[in-house]
């Protein structure tokens, strides 16, 4: 889509099937992996890792990742995850050029 402005784009491997896709074509989906010892005591060690995985369009469609990604972004918009983006969006939404109108 926007490849023509940027020259060559790096290829990424699809996390599901291993296909090589251009980075701007692949779907980047954040996966949260939890490593835990499950000791239920104070010695319990627990780490959460957020990893960005890339999927080719066909795998993303098959795994319904487009919908999941939309949900993920919606959740982030409500939580304080991307605070600056959210504020920018709020300002953009209250822009007056959409409010008062001389439309027919
Ligand atoms: Zn794939």
Backbone and ligand atoms as CSV (ligand in chain L), in Angstrom:
chain,resi,resn,atom,element,x,y,z
A,1,UNK,N,N,0.835,-1.190,0.000
A,1,UNK,CA,C,0.000,0.000,0.000
A,1,UNK,C,C,0.870,1.240,0.000
A,2,UNK,N,N,1.637,1.373,1.066
A,2,UNK,CA,C,2.479,2.557,1.134
A,2,UNK,C,C,3.929,2.197,0.834
A,3,UNK,N,N,4.098,1.088,0.151
A,3,UNK,CA,C,5.444,0.610,-0.062
A,3,UNK,C,C,6.208,1.509,-1.022
A,4,UNK,N,N,5.487,2.159,-1.914
A,4,UNK,CA,C,6.160,2.902,-2.968
A,4,UNK,C,C,6.939,4.097,-2.419
A,5,UNK,N,N,6.540,4.596,-1.237
A,5,UNK,CA,C,7.240,5.744,-0.680
A,5,UNK,C,C,8.485,5.320,0.083
A,6,UNK,N,N,8.485,4.075,0.583
A,6,UNK,CA,C,9.525,3.696,1.527
A,6,UNK,C,C,10.639,2.861,0.925
A,7,UNK,N,N,10.564,2.573,-0.357
A,7,UNK,CA,C,11.576,1.700,-0.905
A,7,UNK,C,C,11.307,0.275,-0.533
A,8,UNK,N,N,12.361,-0.477,-0.204
A,8,UNK,CA,C,12.159,-1.883,0.131
A,8,UNK,C,C,11.743,-2.013,1.585
A,9,UNK,N,N,10.877,-2.990,1.835
A,9,UNK,CA,C,10.367,-3.211,3.183
A,9,UNK,C,C,10.824,-4.582,3.628
A,10,UNK,N,N,11.175,-4.702,4.879
A,10,UNK,CA,C,11.702,-5.962,5.384
A,10,UNK,C,C,10.598,-7.015,5.443
A,11,UNK,N,N,11.012,-8.246,5.252
A,11,UNK,CA,C,10.069,-9.350,5.318
A,11,UNK,C,C,10.052,-9.912,6.733
A,12,UNK,N,N,8.877,-10.334,7.166
A,12,UNK,CA,C,8.763,-10.994,8.469
A,12,UNK,C,C,8.193,-12.385,8.241
A,13,UNK,N,N,8.444,-13.263,9.184
A,13,UNK,CA,C,7.908,-14.613,9.092
A,13,UNK,C,C,6.565,-14.674,9.785
A,14,UNK,N,N,5.618,-15.326,9.141
A,14,UNK,CA,C,4.327,-15.540,9.784
A,14,UNK,C,C,4.528,-16.493,10.960
A,15,UNK,N,N,3.924,-16.144,12.102
A,15,UNK,CA,C,4.121,-16.943,13.306
A,15,UNK,C,C,3.371,-18.264,13.229
A,16,UNK,N,N,2.425,-18.359,12.317
A,16,UNK,CA,C,1.623,-19.570,12.248
A,16,UNK,C,C,2.126,-20.538,11.186
A,17,UNK,N,N,2.355,-20.027,9.969
A,17,UNK,CA,C,2.724,-20.927,8.890
A,17,UNK,C,C,4.144,-20.692,8.396
A,18,UNK,N,N,4.779,-19.618,8.840
A,18,UNK,CA,C,6.159,-19.394,8.458
A,18,UNK,C,C,6.352,-18.704,7.126
A,19,UNK,N,N,5.267,-18.281,6.512
A,19,UNK,CA,C,5.373,-17.608,5.231
A,19,UNK,C,C,6.039,-16.248,5.382
A,20,UNK,N,N,6.818,-15.872,4.379
A,20,UNK,CA,C,7.501,-14.582,4.428
A,20,UNK,C,C,6.582,-13.523,3.832
A,21,UNK,N,N,6.247,-12.513,4.623
A,21,UNK,CA,C,5.376,-11.442,4.140
A,21,UNK,C,C,6.039,-10.111,4.420
A,22,UNK,N,N,5.791,-9.096,3.568
A,22,UNK,CA,C,6.272,-7.748,3.871
A,22,UNK,C,C,5.682,-7.251,5.183
A,23,UNK,N,N,6.450,-6.459,5.886
A,23,UNK,CA,C,6.059,-6.062,7.223
A,23,UNK,C,C,4.774,-5.230,7.230
A,24,UNK,N,N,4.573,-4.417,6.202
A,24,UNK,CA,C,3.377,-3.565,6.204
A,24,UNK,C,C,2.147,-4.350,5.781
A,25,UNK,N,N,2.362,-5.530,5.227
A,25,UNK,CA,C,1.221,-6.345,4.826
A,25,UNK,C,C,0.814,-7.274,5.958
A,26,UNK,N,N,1.769,-7.652,6.787
A,26,UNK,CA,C,1.495,-8.605,7.861
A,26,UNK,C,C,0.708,-7.936,8.974
A,27,UNK,N,N,-0.026,-8.751,9.719
A,27,UNK,CA,C,-0.785,-8.245,10.855
A,27,UNK,C,C,0.053,-8.440,12.112
A,28,UNK,N,N,0.291,-7.352,12.827
A,28,UNK,CA,C,1.038,-7.430,14.077
A,28,UNK,C,C,0.055,-7.584,15.222
A,29,UNK,N,N,0.178,-8.679,15.937
A,29,UNK,CA,C,-0.763,-8.953,17.023
A,29,UNK,C,C,0.032,-9.178,18.296
A,30,UNK,N,N,-0.351,-8.492,19.362
A,30,UNK,CA,C,0.361,-8.614,20.629
A,30,UNK,C,C,-0.124,-9.826,21.393
A,31,UNK,N,N,0.787,-10.714,21.688
A,31,UNK,CA,C,0.439,-11.869,22.495
A,31,UNK,C,C,1.068,-11.715,23.873
A,32,UNK,N,N,0.285,-12.018,24.903
A,32,UNK,CA,C,0.795,-11.957,26.264
A,32,UNK,C,C,1.067,-13.373,26.740
A,33,UNK,N,N,2.311,-13.629,27.070
A,33,UNK,CA,C,2.682,-14.944,27.574
A,33,UNK,C,C,2.972,-14.816,29.057
A,34,UNK,N,N,2.411,-15.706,29.851
A,34,UNK,CA,C,2.630,-15.689,31.294
A,34,UNK,C,C,3.461,-16.899,31.669
A,35,UNK,N,N,4.594,-16.640,32.281
A,35,UNK,CA,C,5.416,-17.721,32.816
A,35,UNK,C,C,5.238,-17.708,34.314
A,36,UNK,N,N,4.875,-18.846,34.868
A,36,UNK,CA,C,4.617,-18.899,36.296
A,36,UNK,C,C,5.053,-20.251,36.833
A,37,UNK,N,N,5.479,-20.251,38.103
A,37,UNK,CA,C,5.828,-21.512,38.748
A,37,UNK,C,C,4.618,-22.151,39.406
A,38,UNK,N,N,3.532,-21.377,39.548
A,38,UNK,CA,C,2.265,-21.879,40.100
A,38,UNK,C,C,2.447,-22.499,41.476
A,39,UNK,N,N,3.208,-21.848,42.321
A,39,UNK,CA,C,3.462,-22.413,43.645
A,39,UNK,C,C,2.388,-22.020,44.642
A,40,UNK,N,N,1.639,-20.973,44.378
A,40,UNK,CA,C,0.607,-20.442,45.274
A,40,UNK,C,C,1.177,-20.039,46.633
A,41,UNK,N,N,2.437,-19.740,46.684
A,41,UNK,CA,C,3.048,-19.269,47.922
A,41,UNK,C,C,3.770,-17.974,47.616
A,42,UNK,N,N,4.542,-17.509,48.569
A,42,UNK,CA,C,5.298,-16.287,48.338
A,42,UNK,C,C,6.488,-16.516,47.408
A,43,UNK,N,N,6.838,-17.773,47.217
A,43,UNK,CA,C,7.970,-18.073,46.347
A,43,UNK,C,C,7.570,-18.092,44.878
A,44,UNK,N,N,6.311,-17.853,44.618
A,44,UNK,CA,C,5.828,-17.922,43.238
A,44,UNK,C,C,6.490,-16.856,42.381
A,45,UNK,N,N,7.057,-17.286,41.302
A,45,UNK,CA,C,7.684,-16.363,40.358
A,45,UNK,C,C,6.788,-16.261,39.144
A,46,UNK,N,N,6.452,-15.041,38.773
A,46,UNK,CA,C,5.514,-14.861,37.671
A,46,UNK,C,C,5.976,-13.699,36.799
A,47,UNK,N,N,6.076,-13.958,35.542
A,47,UNK,CA,C,6.453,-12.892,34.621
A,47,UNK,C,C,5.466,-12.855,33.466
A,48,UNK,N,N,5.188,-11.670,33.015
A,48,UNK,CA,C,4.330,-11.511,31.853
A,48,UNK,C,C,5.129,-10.856,30.744
A,49,UNK,N,N,5.117,-11.474,29.606
A,49,UNK,CA,C,5.828,-10.911,28.468
A,49,UNK,C,C,4.829,-10.561,27.384
A,50,UNK,N,N,4.975,-9.376,26.847
A,50,UNK,CA,C,4.143,-8.999,25.703
A,50,UNK,C,C,5.004,-9.092,24.451
A,51,UNK,N,N,4.600,-9.941,23.560
A,51,UNK,CA,C,5.395,-10.145,22.346
A,51,UNK,C,C,4.558,-9.804,21.142
A,52,UNK,N,N,5.169,-9.115,20.226
A,52,UNK,CA,C,4.472,-8.770,18.991
A,52,UNK,C,C,4.723,-9.863,17.961
A,53,UNK,N,N,3.649,-10.522,17.537
A,53,UNK,CA,C,3.772,-11.578,16.548
A,53,UNK,C,C,3.236,-11.067,15.218
A,54,UNK,N,N,3.792,-11.561,14.163
A,54,UNK,CA,C,3.337,-11.158,12.826
A,54,UNK,C,C,2.680,-12.340,12.139
A,55,UNK,N,N,1.575,-12.058,11.483
A,55,UNK,CA,C,0.848,-13.110,10.789
A,55,UNK,C,C,0.601,-12.691,9.354
A,56,UNK,N,N,0.626,-13.650,8.449
A,56,UNK,CA,C,0.293,-13.363,7.064
A,56,UNK,C,C,-1.220,-13.169,6.971
A,57,UNK,N,N,-1.714,-12.474,5.943
A,57,UNK,CA,C,-3.144,-12.160,5.865
A,57,UNK,C,C,-4.041,-13.387,5.910
A,58,UNK,N,N,-3.639,-14.475,5.270
A,58,UNK,CA,C,-4.512,-15.645,5.243
A,58,UNK,C,C,-4.611,-16.285,6.616
A,59,UNK,N,N,-3.484,-16.343,7.352
A,59,UNK,CA,C,-3.526,-16.904,8.697
A,59,UNK,C,C,-4.328,-15.992,9.614
A,60,UNK,N,N,-4.146,-14.680,9.464
A,60,UNK,CA,C,-4.872,-13.734,10.309
A,60,UNK,C,C,-6.366,-13.865,10.092
A,61,UNK,N,N,-6.752,-14.085,8.843
A,61,UNK,CA,C,-8.167,-14.277,8.539
A,61,UNK,C,C,-8.663,-15.577,9.154
A,62,UNK,N,N,-7.862,-16.629,8.989
A,62,UNK,CA,C,-8.282,-17.956,9.459
A,62,UNK,C,C,-8.371,-18.003,10.982
A,63,UNK,N,N,-7.421,-17.356,11.663
A,63,UNK,CA,C,-7.408,-17.377,13.132
A,63,UNK,C,C,-8.290,-16.285,13.726
A,64,UNK,N,N,-8.993,-15.555,12.877
A,64,UNK,CA,C,-9.873,-14.456,13.295
A,64,UNK,C,C,-9.107,-13.389,14.072
A,65,UNK,N,N,-7.904,-13.127,13.618
A,65,UNK,CA,C,-7.069,-12.177,14.341
A,65,UNK,C,C,-7.456,-10.744,14.044
A,66,UNK,N,N,-8.111,-10.518,12.919
A,66,UNK,CA,C,-8.518,-9.145,12.611
A,66,UNK,C,C,-9.545,-8.660,13.625
A,67,UNK,N,N,-10.471,-9.555,13.983
A,67,UNK,CA,C,-11.476,-9.189,14.996
A,67,UNK,C,C,-10.828,-9.038,16.367
A,68,UNK,N,N,-9.911,-9.978,16.679
A,68,UNK,CA,C,-9.249,-9.913,17.979
A,68,UNK,C,C,-8.433,-8.644,18.099
A,69,UNK,N,N,-7.786,-8.297,17.006
A,69,UNK,CA,C,-6.970,-7.087,17.027
A,69,UNK,C,C,-7.853,-5.847,17.234
A,70,UNK,N,N,-9.011,-5.841,16.596
A,70,UNK,CA,C,-9.934,-4.716,16.772
A,70,UNK,C,C,-10.372,-4.627,18.227
A,71,UNK,N,N,-10.669,-5.797,18.841
A,71,UNK,CA,C,-11.053,-5.803,20.254
A,71,UNK,C,C,-9.913,-5.315,21.127
A,72,UNK,N,N,-8.706,-5.761,20.770
A,72,UNK,CA,C,-7.538,-5.371,21.546
A,72,UNK,C,C,-7.360,-3.853,21.506
A,73,UNK,N,N,-7.488,-3.285,20.337
A,73,UNK,CA,C,-7.315,-1.845,20.219
A,73,UNK,C,C,-8.423,-1.103,20.960
A,74,UNK,N,N,-9.652,-1.652,20.920
A,74,UNK,CA,C,-10.752,-1.011,21.630
A,74,UNK,C,C,-10.514,-1.044,23.133
A,75,UNK,N,N,-10.005,-2.175,23.627
A,75,UNK,CA,C,-9.720,-2.287,25.051
A,75,UNK,C,C,-8.647,-1.276,25.460
A,76,UNK,N,N,-7.655,-1.142,24.600
A,76,UNK,CA,C,-6.577,-0.204,24.910
A,76,UNK,C,C,-7.070,1.230,24.909
A,77,UNK,N,N,-8.015,1.507,24.052
A,77,UNK,CA,C,-8.552,2.865,23.995
A,77,UNK,C,C,-9.272,3.196,25.293
A,78,UNK,N,N,-9.893,2.173,25.941
A,78,UNK,CA,C,-10.626,2.445,27.180
A,78,UNK,C,C,-9.710,2.454,28.377
A,79,UNK,N,N,-8.727,1.551,28.400
A,79,UNK,CA,C,-7.761,1.596,29.486
A,79,UNK,C,C,-6.747,2.686,29.175
A,80,UNK,N,N,-5.824,2.888,30.083
A,80,UNK,CA,C,-4.874,3.972,29.876
A,80,UNK,C,C,-3.646,3.542,29.109
A,81,UNK,N,N,-3.819,2.538,28.229
A,81,UNK,CA,C,-2.629,1.960,27.619
A,81,UNK,C,C,-1.930,2.956,26.706
A,82,UNK,N,N,-2.670,3.523,25.760
A,82,UNK,CA,C,-2.063,4.515,24.888
A,82,UNK,C,C,-2.653,5.876,25.183
A,83,UNK,N,N,-2.239,6.441,26.318
A,83,UNK,CA,C,-2.920,7.633,26.823
A,83,UNK,C,C,-2.835,8.797,25.846
A,84,UNK,N,N,-1.664,9.002,25.287
A,84,UNK,CA,C,-1.483,10.147,24.394
A,84,UNK,C,C,-2.330,10.002,23.134
A,85,UNK,N,N,-2.323,8.777,22.599
A,85,UNK,CA,C,-3.109,8.551,21.396
A,85,UNK,C,C,-4.577,8.805,21.664
A,86,UNK,N,N,-5.002,8.342,22.865
A,86,UNK,CA,C,-6.406,8.471,23.216
A,86,UNK,C,C,-6.800,9.939,23.323
A,87,UNK,N,N,-5.941,10.726,23.975
A,87,UNK,CA,C,-6.244,12.150,24.112
A,87,UNK,C,C,-6.299,12.830,22.746
A,88,UNK,N,N,-5.383,12.424,21.902
A,88,UNK,CA,C,-5.381,12.983,20.552
A,88,UNK,C,C,-6.668,12.626,19.826
A,89,UNK,N,N,-7.114,11.377,20.039
A,89,UNK,CA,C,-8.347,10.946,19.394
A,89,UNK,C,C,-9.539,11.724,19.929
A,90,UNK,N,N,-9.561,11.947,21.262
A,90,UNK,CA,C,-10.663,12.693,21.849
A,90,UNK,C,C,-10.724,14.094,21.269
A,91,UNK,N,N,-9.567,14.721,21.172
A,91,UNK,CA,C,-9.529,16.065,20.617
A,91,UNK,C,C,-10.007,16.055,19.161
A,92,UNK,N,N,-9.584,15.013,18.467
A,92,UNK,CA,C,-9.954,14.918,17.067
A,92,UNK,C,C,-11.466,14.734,16.917
A,93,UNK,N,N,-12.061,13.976,17.888
A,93,UNK,CA,C,-13.490,13.715,17.812
A,93,UNK,C,C,-14.318,14.958,18.055
A,94,UNK,N,N,-13.802,15.861,18.922
A,94,UNK,CA,C,-14.560,17.055,19.260
A,94,UNK,C,C,-14.237,18.210,18.321
A,95,UNK,N,N,-13.579,17.881,17.257
A,95,UNK,CA,C,-13.229,18.922,16.292
A,95,UNK,C,C,-14.492,19.575,15.738
A,96,UNK,N,N,-14.451,20.866,15.637
A,96,UNK,CA,C,-15.674,21.594,15.341
A,96,UNK,C,C,-16.144,21.473,13.903
A,97,UNK,N,N,-15.212,21.067,13.068
A,97,UNK,CA,C,-15.614,21.030,11.658
A,97,UNK,C,C,-16.628,19.921,11.395
A,98,UNK,N,N,-16.743,18.964,12.379
A,98,UNK,CA,C,-17.774,17.952,12.228
A,98,UNK,C,C,-19.059,18.369,12.973
A,99,UNK,N,N,-18.885,19.233,13.985
A,99,UNK,CA,C,-20.021,19.597,14.817
A,99,UNK,C,C,-20.975,20.524,14.106
A,100,UNK,N,N,-20.534,21.761,13.901
A,100,UNK,CA,C,-21.423,22.681,13.181
A,100,UNK,C,C,-21.315,22.411,11.684
A,101,UNK,N,N,-22.409,22.427,11.056
A,101,UNK,CA,C,-22.389,21.988,9.668
A,101,UNK,C,C,-23.255,22.895,8.804
A,102,UNK,N,N,-22.850,23.048,7.594
A,102,UNK,CA,C,-23.700,23.739,6.621
A,102,UNK,C,C,-24.184,22.717,5.588
A,103,UNK,N,N,-24.361,21.499,6.109
A,103,UNK,CA,C,-24.748,20.417,5.201
A,103,UNK,C,C,-26.222,20.503,4.836
A,104,UNK,N,N,-26.587,19.843,3.810
A,104,UNK,CA,C,-27.947,19.938,3.290
A,104,UNK,C,C,-28.930,19.004,3.983
L,1,ZN,ZN,ZN,0.633,-17.572,7.806
